[in-house]
């Protein structure tokens, strides 16, 4: 694939800007020696701005203009970006390839992702003694694994929940939500992003509200009509609505994929058996902490590779800080 930004005269361009950068750096050093409290700072700022422009152009010559093809850039990056070749050999990078990049910018994005994955791996395994969850089939089930009969999707979803700790606070969650759709059945996994939602201790107590809102969004008007036709009295925050679900509504199963950032850092994959599943109802809304006793958490000793890859694809890691 040709690099549309390739410049045949890149060496001449580089040498010119290198000389200008050197000239300006010397001028800055000379000016700094004469600065007093009464000196106008604008002259120094102007020289520094010009120097930075020539420096950035030098870098652009090396990482963009000299490469005739995208593949040439990839080879150059593998030779010059430290441990990049070693990162590609690791299990956590097995789903990533630089072979089919169409542009240098795409290759750069993948390389940045690889370094972020390395930072995540170091955080979980070496820097703080954390424990990653290995890839595999949880209890032998093929959930969140591509088959001939299911459909897998991953997207960001917005949720708003009320604190289950009696404070009345509202939390806005932006969760990476993966859905495994099968015949009359949906498996849903929430992954939290950000300092607030990354902490499993904040996601777990609100899993009932998250599940309820997901079903509301997933079924849309069908669920709205179902609720209207099955309204019963409510006593305070405790809902007495436990109507049987229509047969054409799918059965939902909810999971969480979390990183515990405090104490002993680790990665967990869990299933949450909500009471409404056992009763065959569609009212998982939890409004206070006591309702959390209606949720049974089942941890697994491994998790689907699809979920790991989905997080790595949608989220960058910088140390232990997750970002969209």
Secondary structure, 3 states (H helix, E strand, C coil): CECCCCCCCHHHHHHHHHHHHHHHHHHHHHHHHHCCCCCCCHHHHHHHHHHHHHHHHHHHHHHHHCCCEHHHHHHHHHHHCCCHHHHHCCHHHCCCCCCCCCCHHHHHHHHHHHHHHHHHHHHHHHHCCCECCCECCHHHCCCCCCCCCCEEEEEEEEEEEECCCCCCCEEEEEEEEEEEEECCEEEEEEEECHHHHHCHHHHHHHHHHHHHHHHHHHHCHHHHHHHHCCCCCEECCEECCCCECCCCCCEEEEEEEEEECCCCCEEEEEEEEEHHHHHCECCCCCCCHHHHHHEEEEECCCECHHHHHHHHHHCEEECCEEEC
